Amino acid sequence: RSHFGSSCHLCNCGLPESTMASQRDAQVEQAKQLHQHIQEMTEKVETLEGQIGNLDKEKTQIQEQLQALNSRLGEVQREHNDKTQEIRTIQAQLEEKESRYMKMLEAQPSLVHVFK
């Protein structure tokens, strides 16, 4: 009996050795492809993890900036309110002084000539 066209002598499955060799080649090729896909997926995960790390840093920076801006906004609002209240106080004082001035001029018409 020759080796050409002979059956599998290892397991007596009856398959020709050439069929077994082509199946083995197909399995090797399939394993190589799976290995390549695993490497590509691993690289993709590493890339994504790096991007996530960068996003986390950016997020932290933005949160710190937002906190600083909110703090400054509070300061600006307080200063605005203080200055608005100061204007109201000055306006009330001004009205009171104008009223006193007008009463003084009405009471002493001779003062009108002094201010002309």
ChimeraX commands (.cxc) that place a marker at each C-alpha (Angstrom):
marker #1 position 0.00,0.00,0.00 radius 0.5
marker #1 position 1.44,3.46,-0.91 radius 0.5
marker #1 position 1.29,6.71,1.05 radius 0.5
marker #1 position -0.52,8.43,-1.80 radius 0.5
marker #1 position -4.20,8.25,-1.14 radius 0.5
marker #1 position -3.68,6.31,2.10 radius 0.5
marker #1 position -6.03,6.64,5.04 radius 0.5
marker #1 position -5.24,8.19,8.39 radius 0.5
marker #1 position -3.16,5.66,10.27 radius 0.5
marker #1 position -3.31,7.59,13.58 radius 0.5
marker #1 position -6.98,7.36,14.39 radius 0.5
marker #1 position -8.32,5.06,11.71 radius 0.5
marker #1 position -11.01,7.64,10.82 radius 0.5
marker #1 position -10.87,6.64,7.22 radius 0.5
marker #1 position -10.16,10.21,5.94 radius 0.5
marker #1 position -7.43,10.55,3.36 radius 0.5
marker #1 position -4.24,12.14,4.71 radius 0.5
marker #1 position -4.48,14.95,2.13 radius 0.5
marker #1 position -7.90,15.92,3.51 radius 0.5
marker #1 position -6.51,15.95,7.02 radius 0.5
marker #1 position -3.57,18.12,5.94 radius 0.5
marker #1 position -5.87,20.64,4.27 radius 0.5
marker #1 position -8.06,20.70,7.39 radius 0.5
marker #1 position -4.95,21.29,9.52 radius 0.5
marker #1 position -3.88,24.10,7.17 radius 0.5
marker #1 position -7.34,25.65,7.42 radius 0.5
marker #1 position -7.22,25.43,11.22 radius 0.5
marker #1 position -3.76,27.02,11.29 radius 0.5
marker #1 position -5.00,29.84,9.04 radius 0.5
marker #1 position -8.07,30.27,11.22 radius 0.5
marker #1 position -5.89,30.41,14.34 radius 0.5
marker #1 position -3.64,33.03,12.70 radius 0.5
marker #1 position -6.67,35.15,11.80 radius 0.5
marker #1 position -8.08,34.85,15.33 radius 0.5
marker #1 position -4.70,35.83,16.77 radius 0.5
marker #1 position -4.59,38.87,14.44 radius 0.5
marker #1 position -8.12,39.88,15.46 radius 0.5
marker #1 position -7.20,39.54,19.14 radius 0.5
marker #1 position -4.14,41.77,18.62 radius 0.5
marker #1 position -6.19,44.36,16.74 radius 0.5
marker #1 position -8.88,44.36,19.43 radius 0.5
marker #1 position -6.26,44.63,22.17 radius 0.5
marker #1 position -4.67,47.61,20.40 radius 0.5
marker #1 position -8.10,49.21,20.00 radius 0.5
marker #1 position -8.81,48.75,23.72 radius 0.5
marker #1 position -5.44,50.32,24.58 radius 0.5
marker #1 position -6.17,53.25,22.25 radius 0.5
marker #1 position -9.62,53.74,23.76 radius 0.5
marker #1 position -8.25,53.53,27.29 radius 0.5
marker #1 position -5.72,56.24,26.41 radius 0.5
marker #1 position -8.48,58.41,24.97 radius 0.5
marker #1 position -10.60,57.85,28.08 radius 0.5
marker #1 position -7.65,58.89,30.23 radius 0.5
marker #1 position -7.28,62.10,28.21 radius 0.5
marker #1 position -11.00,62.77,28.47 radius 0.5
marker #1 position -10.87,62.24,32.23 radius 0.5
marker #1 position -8.05,64.80,32.50 radius 0.5
marker #1 position -9.96,67.27,30.34 radius 0.5
marker #1 position -13.12,66.68,32.38 radius 0.5
marker #1 position -11.22,67.39,35.60 radius 0.5
marker #1 position -9.75,70.59,34.15 radius 0.5
marker #1 position -13.17,71.75,32.96 radius 0.5
marker #1 position -14.71,71.01,36.36 radius 0.5
marker #1 position -11.95,73.06,38.04 radius 0.5
marker #1 position -12.49,75.92,35.57 radius 0.5
marker #1 position -16.24,75.73,36.13 radius 0.5
marker #1 position -15.75,75.87,39.89 radius 0.5
marker #1 position -13.47,78.91,39.50 radius 0.5
marker #1 position -15.95,80.59,37.14 radius 0.5
marker #1 position -18.86,79.91,39.50 radius 0.5
marker #1 position -16.85,81.38,42.35 radius 0.5
marker #1 position -16.04,84.48,40.29 radius 0.5
marker #1 position -19.67,84.74,39.21 radius 0.5
marker #1 position -20.70,84.81,42.87 radius 0.5
marker #1 position -18.16,87.57,43.56 radius 0.5
marker #1 position -19.38,89.60,40.57 radius 0.5
marker #1 position -23.01,89.21,41.65 radius 0.5
marker #1 position -22.19,90.33,45.21 radius 0.5
marker #1 position -20.19,93.32,43.93 radius 0.5
marker #1 position -23.00,94.20,41.51 radius 0.5
marker #1 position -25.57,94.06,44.31 radius 0.5
marker #1 position -23.35,96.13,46.62 radius 0.5
marker #1 position -22.81,98.82,43.97 radius 0.5
marker #1 position -26.51,98.85,43.05 radius 0.5
marker #1 position -27.37,99.35,46.73 radius 0.5
marker #1 position -24.72,102.10,46.98 radius 0.5
marker #1 position -26.34,103.89,44.01 radius 0.5
marker #1 position -29.76,103.66,45.70 radius 0.5
marker #1 position -28.32,105.07,48.92 radius 0.5
marker #1 position -26.59,107.93,47.09 radius 0.5
marker #1 position -29.75,108.69,45.08 radius 0.5
marker #1 position -31.82,108.83,48.26 radius 0.5
marker #1 position -29.25,111.15,49.86 radius 0.5
marker #1 position -29.17,113.27,46.70 radius 0.5
marker #1 position -32.95,113.62,46.66 radius 0.5
marker #1 position -32.95,114.59,50.32 radius 0.5
marker #1 position -30.19,117.20,49.79 radius 0.5
marker #1 position -31.93,118.59,46.68 radius 0.5
marker #1 position -35.12,118.89,48.67 radius 0.5
marker #1 position -33.32,120.74,51.48 radius 0.5
marker #1 position -31.61,122.98,48.92 radius 0.5
marker #1 position -34.88,123.88,47.24 radius 0.5
marker #1 position -36.52,124.62,50.62 radius 0.5
marker #1 position -33.55,126.80,51.53 radius 0.5
marker #1 position -33.82,128.76,48.26 radius 0.5
marker #1 position -37.57,129.15,48.72 radius 0.5
marker #1 position -37.10,130.34,52.31 radius 0.5
marker #1 position -34.36,132.85,51.43 radius 0.5
marker #1 position -34.77,134.19,47.87 radius 0.5
marker #1 position -31.65,136.29,48.29 radius 0.5
marker #1 position -29.54,133.11,48.10 radius 0.5
marker #1 position -30.69,132.58,44.51 radius 0.5
marker #1 position -28.57,135.56,43.41 radius 0.5
marker #1 position -25.50,134.11,45.12 radius 0.5
marker #1 position -25.66,130.93,43.05 radius 0.5
marker #1 position -26.30,132.59,39.68 radius 0.5
marker link #1:1,2 radius 0.2
marker link #1:2,3 radius 0.2
marker link #1:3,4 radius 0.2
marker link #1:4,5 radius 0.2
marker link #1:5,6 radius 0.2
marker link #1:6,7 radius 0.2
marker link #1:7,8 radius 0.2
marker link #1:8,9 radius 0.2
marker link #1:9,10 radius 0.2
marker link #1:10,11 radius 0.2
marker link #1:11,12 radius 0.2
marker link #1:12,13 radius 0.2
marker link #1:13,14 radius 0.2
marker link #1:14,15 radius 0.2
marker link #1:15,16 radius 0.2
marker link #1:16,17 radius 0.2
marker link #1:17,18 radius 0.2
marker link #1:18,19 radius 0.2
marker link #1:19,20 radius 0.2
marker link #1:20,21 radius 0.2
marker link #1:21,22 radius 0.2
marker link #1:22,23 radius 0.2
marker link #1:23,24 radius 0.2
marker link #1:24,25 radius 0.2
marker link #1:25,26 radius 0.2
marker link #1:26,27 radius 0.2
marker link #1:27,28 radius 0.2
marker link #1:28,29 radius 0.2
marker link #1:29,30 radius 0.2
marker link #1:30,31 radius 0.2
marker link #1:31,32 radius 0.2
marker link #1:32,33 radius 0.2
marker link #1:33,34 radius 0.2
marker link #1:34,35 radius 0.2
marker link #1:35,36 radius 0.2
marker link #1:36,37 radius 0.2
marker link #1:37,38 radius 0.2
marker link #1:38,39 radius 0.2
marker link #1:39,40 radius 0.2
marker link #1:40,41 radius 0.2
marker link #1:41,42 radius 0.2
marker link #1:42,43 radius 0.2
marker link #1:43,44 radius 0.2
marker link #1:44,45 radius 0.2
marker link #1:45,46 radius 0.2
marker link #1:46,47 radius 0.2
marker link #1:47,48 radius 0.2
marker link #1:48,49 radius 0.2
marker link #1:49,50 radius 0.2
marker link #1:50,51 radius 0.2
marker link #1:51,52 radius 0.2
marker link #1:52,53 radius 0.2
marker link #1:53,54 radius 0.2
marker link #1:54,55 radius 0.2
marker link #1:55,56 radius 0.2
marker link #1:56,57 radius 0.2
marker link #1:57,58 radius 0.2
marker link #1:58,59 radius 0.2
marker link #1:59,60 radius 0.2
marker link #1:60,61 radius 0.2
marker link #1:61,62 radius 0.2
marker link #1:62,63 radius 0.2
marker link #1:63,64 radius 0.2
marker link #1:64,65 radius 0.2
marker link #1:65,66 radius 0.2
marker link #1:66,67 radius 0.2
marker link #1:67,68 radius 0.2
marker link #1:68,69 radius 0.2
marker link #1:69,70 radius 0.2
marker link #1:70,71 radius 0.2
marker link #1:71,72 radius 0.2
marker link #1:72,73 radius 0.2
marker link #1:73,74 radius 0.2
marker link #1:74,75 radius 0.2
marker link #1:75,76 radius 0.2
marker link #1:76,77 radius 0.2
marker link #1:77,78 radius 0.2
marker link #1:78,79 radius 0.2
marker link #1:79,80 radius 0.2
marker link #1:80,81 radius 0.2
marker link #1:81,82 radius 0.2
marker link #1:82,83 radius 0.2
marker link #1:83,84 radius 0.2
marker link #1:84,85 radius 0.2
marker link #1:85,86 radius 0.2
marker link #1:86,87 radius 0.2
marker link #1:87,88 radius 0.2
marker link #1:88,89 radius 0.2
marker link #1:89,90 radius 0.2
marker link #1:90,91 radius 0.2
marker link #1:91,92 radius 0.2
marker link #1:92,93 radius 0.2
marker link #1:93,94 radius 0.2
marker link #1:94,95 radius 0.2
marker link #1:95,96 radius 0.2
marker link #1:96,97 radius 0.2
marker link #1:97,98 radius 0.2
marker link #1:98,99 radius 0.2
marker link #1:99,100 radius 0.2
marker link #1:100,101 radius 0.2
marker link #1:101,102 radius 0.2
marker link #1:102,103 radius 0.2
marker link #1:103,104 radius 0.2
marker link #1:104,105 radius 0.2
marker link #1:105,106 radius 0.2
marker link #1:106,107 radius 0.2
marker link #1:107,108 radius 0.2
marker link #1:108,109 radius 0.2
marker link #1:109,110 radius 0.2
marker link #1:110,111 radius 0.2
marker link #1:111,112 radius 0.2
marker link #1:112,113 radius 0.2
marker link #1:113,114 radius 0.2
marker link #1:114,115 radius 0.2
marker link #1:115,116 radius 0.2
view
